[in-house]
Amino acid sequence: MSVLNGSYLACYAAMAISAANLANLRGRFVYDSPPESGYSWIPDSRHRFRSLAYAGKALEIATDCRSTDISTLLAAHLMLTFVELELGSFEGLRYYISTVDGLVYNTHGQLLREKHGPEILCGLFDARSVQKFVAGPIGPPSTREFMMNQFWQTLEIRMPIKPDVAQSLGCEMAIILERLCLLTTMQHHLTTPSRMQYIVMKQLSDYLNTLYPNNRNERISKHQLVSAYQECLGDMTGIRDQVLSLPTPPGVPLFSDEGSQYTLVTDLENIELTTVGKNESLRFDSHRESMVAADYAWCRILCDESIVLGITNPSGGPLSPISPNASHWMDVLVRIARGIDISECSTKNIYRRGICGMLLHSAIRCGSTNTIDVLEDILDRLISNGSAWEDCMFSNTPSVSTVRAVQRQLEQGRSILMVSSLDENVNPRTTIMSNRMVRTLILHGWEADGRTFDETLHLDDFATALGTRT
């Protein structure tokens, strides 16, 4: 980008992100001591130290804003957020997001008038949605965060270069669905307390305090749960309206009966097998077009009403299958995944929501074992190519065990509300990619007949050999 030519700030930021990426490209998984406790991803120390040194130089220059134009300053901060994704912590990422928010809020009028300003704003918008999803927490935003989210939505309308709004809305909807799953799990814990749920709730205490800041260390009441449910459903309605107003990306097949009332599918597996078998993979002219189409299909899946019913199950009886509309978009996502260039996923998806994460999330929400089969095939190919990460939150080889464990539950007709690998309290200073990967999975959800279940699975039972990221 010509706006960055000759800028020492941009040069140091670019060197920092290059070194950070190399640190993880040459990283490896190492078993902890004792081996039973899990394993960690260790970046290459030489490139890690170089990256941090370059980032420090960039920040030193950035403190003197008088000698740096705002476009270059924001572009450099955008690159430094990617450094944080590679080597930093959740807490550090939240700090960068807040810093960029403040800069854009104070200078957006000037940016919109500058030659390269709209292009930089578009990049910031696309990156922000995924980074906020990564940074968490899953609780509702604070007053400042809510106002900033509203500001970005208003700004997006004024931007001459349109960002990937579907990616942003998909991440927002995924966060709300996770919050809804947590609320349902908390409701079950109130009705039928279990040791497993108690452990997870204790580990998530900091996140739960964002839901109920005035109720620390006290038992959550049913009234608070109902209020939180209503807030979630209200947020979902707003996002769903935005998703339905988005134009369908070129080359993406539409569902012909979208305007009609839902006729629920009684045998999803047979429909998936038939549909995928007779429809070819969807291929696009570029990797970006493929991922934009995948973002759109993922949005349409998460916004479907039957997905919400699968989480809340208001009847308390046998679970209802997903709607034909959700089944159609699940099929579209699978066909996009089948046609995507896997070699580009491991290099171009590291700072965005990857196809593997979309498939796993959608498979859990739709209860689709066929989608898990497609995901396993993609993971096998990524690992065969020597790739250990598709995006910054999806480690390929360790995820195989989790994917297989999830598939086992779906094959039993279960609907999964919560999947947790936590064995200690959440720590915001934990590094994003270099975190310790545990070997026990805790699951909670619905049986096919509507009863709740708790399950502790040892991932060694589903494990494969570990790989390295290249």
C-alpha positions in Angstrom: 0.0 0.0 0.0 1.5 3.3 -1.1 0.4 5.1 2.0 3.0 3.1 4.0 6.0 3.8 1.7 8.9 5.3 3.5 7.3 5.0 6.9 9.6 3.6 9.6 6.6 2.9 11.8 5.0 0.8 9.2 8.3 -0.9 8.4 8.8 -2.0 12.0 5.2 -3.1 12.4 5.5 -5.2 9.2 8.8 -6.7 10.4 7.2 -7.5 13.7 4.3 -9.4 12.1 6.6 -11.2 9.7 8.8 -12.4 12.6 5.8 -13.4 14.6 4.4 -15.4 11.8 7.8 -17.1 11.3 8.0 -17.9 15.1 4.8 -19.9 14.8 5.7 -21.4 11.4 8.7 -22.9 13.0 7.0 -23.7 16.3 6.2 -27.1 17.7 4.0 -28.9 20.2 5.7 -30.0 23.4 4.4 -32.3 26.1 4.2 -30.7 29.5 5.6 -32.3 32.6 4.0 -34.5 33.8 2.9 -35.7 30.4 -0.6 -36.4 31.7 -1.3 -32.7 32.1 -1.3 -31.9 28.4 0.9 -30.2 25.8 1.8 -26.7 24.7 2.5 -24.9 21.5 6.0 -23.3 21.6 6.9 -20.7 19.0 10.5 -20.4 17.8 12.2 -18.3 20.4 14.6 -16.5 18.1 11.9 -15.1 15.8 9.7 -14.4 18.8 12.3 -12.2 20.4 12.8 -10.4 17.1 9.1 -9.8 16.7 8.7 -8.3 20.1 11.8 -6.1 19.5 10.3 -4.8 16.2 6.9 -4.3 17.8 8.6 -2.3 20.6 10.3 0.0 18.1 7.0 0.5 16.3 5.2 1.5 19.5 8.0 3.8 20.4 7.6 5.7 17.1 3.8 5.6 17.4 3.9 7.5 20.7 5.0 10.6 18.7 1.8 11.0 16.6 2.9 14.4 15.5 5.3 12.9 13.0 2.9 10.2 11.7 -0.2 10.7 9.6 -3.3 9.0 10.9 -3.6 6.5 8.0 -0.1 5.1 8.6 -0.7 5.1 12.4 -3.9 3.0 12.1 -2.3 0.7 9.5 0.6 0.0 11.8 -1.8 -0.6 14.7 -3.7 -3.1 12.6 -0.5 -5.0 11.9 0.4 -5.0 15.6 -3.0 -6.6 16.4 -1.9 -9.5 14.1 1.3 -9.7 16.1 -0.8 -10.0 19.2 -2.8 -12.8 17.6 0.4 -14.7 16.9 2.3 -14.2 20.1 0.2 -12.1 22.5 -2.4 -12.6 25.1 -6.2 -12.2 25.2 -5.7 -9.2 27.5 -3.2 -7.6 25.1 -5.5 -8.1 22.1 -8.4 -6.3 24.0 -6.0 -3.4 24.7 -5.2 -3.1 21.0 -8.8 -3.3 20.0 -9.7 -0.5 22.4 -6.8 1.6 21.2 -7.8 1.3 17.6 -11.4 2.0 18.4 -10.4 5.2 20.1 -8.2 6.3 17.2 -10.9 5.6 14.6 -13.6 7.3 16.7 -11.6 10.5 17.0 -10.4 10.6 13.3 -13.0 8.8 11.2 -14.1 12.1 9.5 -10.5 12.8 8.4 -10.0 9.1 7.3 -13.1 9.1 5.1 -11.7 12.1 3.2 -8.1 10.7 2.8 -7.1 8.9 -0.3 -6.3 5.6 1.4 -8.5 6.1 4.5 -11.5 4.1 3.3 -9.3 1.2 2.4 -7.7 1.2 5.8 -11.1 1.5 7.5 -12.3 -1.5 5.6 -9.3 -3.6 6.7 -9.8 -2.5 10.3 -13.5 -3.4 10.2 -12.8 -6.9 8.8 -10.1 -7.6 11.4 -12.0 -6.2 14.3 -14.9 -8.6 14.0 -12.7 -11.7 14.2 -10.4 -10.2 16.8 -13.3 -9.4 19.1 -14.5 -13.0 18.7 -11.1 -14.3 19.7 -10.6 -11.8 22.6 -13.9 -12.6 24.3 -15.5 -12.6 26.8 -18.8 -14.2 25.9 -20.7 -11.9 28.2 -22.6 -8.9 26.9 -20.5 -5.8 26.0 -19.9 -3.0 28.5 -21.6 0.3 27.9 -18.5 1.7 26.1 -18.1 -1.5 24.0 -21.8 -1.3 23.1 -21.5 2.3 22.0 -18.4 1.5 20.0 -20.1 -1.4 18.2 -23.0 1.0 17.3 -20.4 3.5 16.1 -18.8 0.9 13.8 -22.2 -0.1 12.4 -23.0 3.5 11.5 -19.5 4.0 10.1 -19.8 0.9 7.8 -22.8 2.5 6.1 -20.7 5.6 5.2 -17.7 3.6 3.9 -17.3 3.7 0.1 -15.4 0.4 0.2 -17.6 -2.2 1.8 -16.1 -4.7 4.3 -17.0 -8.3 4.8 -20.1 -7.6 6.8 -21.1 -11.3 6.8 -17.9 -12.3 8.6 -18.6 -9.6 11.3 -22.3 -10.6 11.8 -21.4 -14.3 11.9 -18.9 -13.7 14.7 -21.4 -11.6 16.6 -24.1 -14.3 16.2 -21.6 -17.0 17.3 -20.8 -15.1 20.5 -24.5 -14.7 21.3 -25.2 -18.4 20.6 -22.3 -19.3 22.9 -23.8 -17.0 25.6 -27.2 -18.6 25.1 -25.6 -22.1 25.5 -23.9 -21.0 28.7 -27.2 -19.6 30.1 -29.0 -22.8 29.3 -26.2 -24.8 31.0 -26.5 -22.5 34.0 -30.3 -23.1 34.1 -29.7 -26.8 34.2 -27.2 -26.3 37.0 -29.9 -24.5 39.0 -32.4 -27.3 38.4 -30.0 -30.3 38.8 -26.6 -29.3 40.2 -23.7 -31.4 39.1 -20.1 -31.4 40.1 -19.0 -31.1 36.5 -21.1 -28.0 35.8 -19.9 -26.5 39.1 -16.3 -26.9 38.1 -16.9 -25.3 34.7 -18.9 -22.4 36.2 -16.2 -21.7 38.7 -13.6 -21.6 35.9 -15.8 -19.2 34.0 -16.5 -17.0 37.0 -14.8 -13.9 35.4 -16.9 -14.3 32.3 -20.1 -14.8 34.3 -19.3 -11.6 36.2 -19.6 -9.7 32.9 -23.1 -11.1 32.7 -24.0 -10.2 36.3 -21.5 -7.6 37.6 -23.6 -6.8 40.7 -24.0 -10.4 41.7 -20.4 -11.5 42.4 -20.0 -14.7 44.3 -23.7 -15.2 44.6 -26.0 -17.8 43.2 -27.6 -16.7 39.9 -31.4 -16.4 40.1 -33.9 -17.7 37.6 -35.1 -14.1 37.1 -31.6 -13.1 36.0 -31.5 -16.0 33.6 -34.8 -15.0 32.1 -33.6 -11.4 31.6 -30.4 -12.6 30.0 -32.3 -14.9 27.7 -34.5 -12.1 26.6 -31.5 -9.9 25.9 -29.9 -12.6 23.8 -33.0 -13.2 21.8 -33.4 -9.4 21.2 -29.8 -9.2 20.0 -30.3 -12.2 17.7 -33.4 -10.6 16.1 -31.4 -7.5 15.2 -28.5 -9.5 13.7 -30.8 -11.8 11.8 -32.6 -8.8 10.2 -29.2 -7.5 9.1 -28.1 -10.9 7.7 -31.4 -11.3 5.7 -30.8 -7.9 4.2 -27.3 -8.8 2.9 -27.0 -9.6 -0.9 -26.2 -13.2 -1.7 -22.6 -13.6 -3.0 -22.4 -14.5 -6.7 -22.3 -18.2 -7.3 -24.1 -19.2 -4.1 -27.3 -21.2 -4.6 -30.5 -19.9 -2.9 -33.1 -21.9 -0.9 -36.2 -21.8 -3.0 -38.7 -22.0 -0.1 -37.2 -19.3 2.2 -40.4 -17.3 2.2 -42.6 -20.2 3.3 -43.1 -21.5 6.8 -40.6 -24.0 8.1 -41.4 -27.7 7.5 -39.0 -29.4 9.8 -36.8 -32.2 8.4 -37.4 -35.6 10.0 -34.3 -37.3 8.6 -31.4 -34.8 8.2 -28.7 -37.4 7.6 -30.5 -38.8 4.6 -31.1 -35.4 3.1 -27.5 -34.4 3.6 -26.2 -37.6 2.0 -28.5 -37.2 -1.0 -27.8 -33.5 -1.5 -24.0 -33.7 -1.2 -23.9 -36.7 -3.4 -25.7 -35.1 -6.4 -24.3 -31.6 -6.1 -20.8 -30.7 -7.1 -18.3 -28.8 -5.0 -18.7 -25.0 -5.2 -15.6 -23.3 -6.6 -14.9 -19.6 -6.9 -12.3 -17.5 -8.8 -10.3 -16.7 -5.7 -9.8 -17.9 -2.1 -11.3 -14.6 -0.9 -14.5 -15.2 -2.8 -14.7 -18.7 -1.4 -14.4 -17.4 2.2 -16.9 -14.6 1.6 -19.4 -17.2 0.4 -18.6 -19.4 3.4 -19.1 -16.4 5.8 -22.5 -15.8 4.2 -23.6 -19.5 4.5 -22.3 -19.6 8.1 -24.4 -16.5 8.9 -27.5 -18.0 7.5 -27.1 -21.2 9.5 -26.5 -19.5 12.8 -29.4 -17.1 12.3 -32.0 -19.9 11.7 -34.7 -20.1 14.3 -34.4 -23.9 14.6 -30.8 -23.5 15.8 -32.1 -21.4 18.8 -34.8 -24.0 19.5 -32.1 -26.7 19.6 -30.3 -24.8 22.3 -33.2 -23.8 24.5 -35.6 -26.8 23.9 -38.5 -25.0 25.5 -40.7 -28.1 25.3 -38.3 -30.1 27.4 -39.2 -33.1 25.3 -37.4 -34.8 22.3 -35.3 -32.4 20.3 -36.7 -31.0 17.0 -34.6 -31.4 13.9 -33.2 -28.3 12.1 -35.3 -26.6 9.4 -34.9 -27.2 5.6 -33.5 -23.6 5.4 -30.7 -24.4 7.8 -30.1 -27.7 6.1 -29.8 -25.9 2.8 -27.2 -23.5 4.1 -25.3 -26.3 5.9 -25.1 -28.1 2.5 -23.9 -24.9 0.8 -21.1 -24.5 3.4 -20.1 -28.1 3.0 -19.9 -27.7 -0.8 -17.8 -24.6 -0.4 -15.5 -26.5 1.9 -15.2 -29.4 -0.6 -14.2 -27.0 -3.3 -11.8 -24.7 -1.4 -8.0 -24.8 -2.0 -6.7 -26.3 1.2 -3.1 -25.0 0.6 -4.4 -21.4 0.7 -6.4 -22.0 3.9 -3.2 -22.5 6.0 -1.7 -19.2 4.7 -4.6 -16.8 4.1 -7.0 -17.7 7.0 -4.6 -17.2 9.9 -6.0 -13.8 10.7 -9.7 -14.4 9.9 -12.3 -17.0 10.7 -11.2 -20.2 9.0 -13.3 -22.8 7.2 -12.6 -25.5 9.9 -14.0 -23.4 12.7 -17.1 -22.7 10.7 -17.7 -26.4 9.9 -17.2 -27.5 13.5 -19.4 -24.7 14.9 -22.1 -25.4 12.3 -21.9 -29.2 12.8 -22.4 -28.9 16.6 -25.4 -26.5 16.2 -27.0 -28.6 13.4 -26.1 -32.0 14.8 -24.5 -33.0 11.5 -22.1 -36.0 11.5 -21.7 -35.7 7.7 -20.2 -32.2 8.2 -17.8 -33.7 10.7 -16.7 -36.2 8.1 -15.9 -33.3 5.7 -14.1 -31.5 8.4 -12.0 -34.5 9.2 -11.0 -34.9 5.6 -10.0 -31.2 5.5 -8.0 -31.6 8.7 -6.2 -34.7 7.3 -5.2 -32.7 4.2 -4.0 -29.7 6.2 -1.9 -31.9 8.4 -0.5 -33.9 5.4 0.6 -30.5 4.0 2.5 -29.8 7.3 0.0 -27.2 8.5 -0.6 -27.1 12.3 -2.9 -24.0 12.3 -5.6 -22.9 10.0 -6.6 -19.8 12.0 -5.2 -18.4 15.2 -7.8 -20.3 17.3 -7.9 -23.6 15.4 -4.9 -25.9 15.9 -5.2 -28.7 13.3 -3.7 -31.8 14.9 -5.0 -31.4 18.5 -8.4 -30.5 17.1 -8.7 -33.9 15.5 -9.3 -35.5 18.9 -11.9 -32.9 19.8 -13.6 -33.3 16.4 -13.8 -37.1 16.8 -15.1 -36.8 20.3 -17.8 -34.4 19.2 -18.7 -36.8 16.3 -19.2 -39.6 18.9 -21.7 -37.5 20.8 -23.6 -36.5 17.6 -23.8 -40.1 16.5 -25.7 -40.8 19.7 -28.3 -38.2 18.8 -27.1 -35.8 21.4 -27.2 -32.0 21.1 -24.1 -30.3 22.5 -24.5 -27.1 24.5 -21.0 -26.7 25.9 -17.6 -28.1 25.0 -14.9 -27.2 27.5 -11.2 -28.2 27.7 -10.7 -26.0 30.8 -8.8 -27.5 33.8 -8.2 -24.2 35.5 -9.7 -20.7 35.8 -9.7 -18.5 32.8 -6.7 -16.2 32.7 -6.9 -13.2 30.3 -3.0 -13.1 30.3 -2.9 -16.5 28.7 -1.3 -16.3 25.3 -3.7 -16.9 22.4 -1.7 -19.4 20.3 0.9 -20.6 22.8 -1.6 -21.8 25.4 -1.5 -25.2 27.0 -3.7 -27.8 25.3 -5.3 -30.1 27.9 -6.3 -33.7 27.2 -9.7 -33.9 28.9 -12.9 -32.6 27.3 -16.0 -31.7 29.3 -19.4 -31.8 27.5 -22.9 -30.8 28.5 -26.1 -30.9 26.5 -29.3 -32.6 25.6 -29.9 -36.3 25.0 -32.1 -37.1 22.0 -35.1 -37.6 24.3 -34.6 -34.1 25.9 -32.8 -35.2 29.1 -29.6 -33.4 29.9 -26.2 -35.2 29.9 -22.7 -34.5 31.3 -19.7 -36.3 29.8 -16.0 -36.3 30.6 -13.9 -37.6 27.7 -10.1 -38.3 27.6 -8.8 -37.1 24.3 -6.1 -39.6 24.2 -8.8 -42.1 23.2 -9.3 -40.1 20.0 -5.7 -38.8 19.4 -3.4 -38.9 16.5 0.3 -38.0 16.2 1.1 -34.3 16.6 2.3 -32.2 13.6 4.1 -28.9 13.1 3.0 -25.8 11.4 4.7 -25.0 8.1 
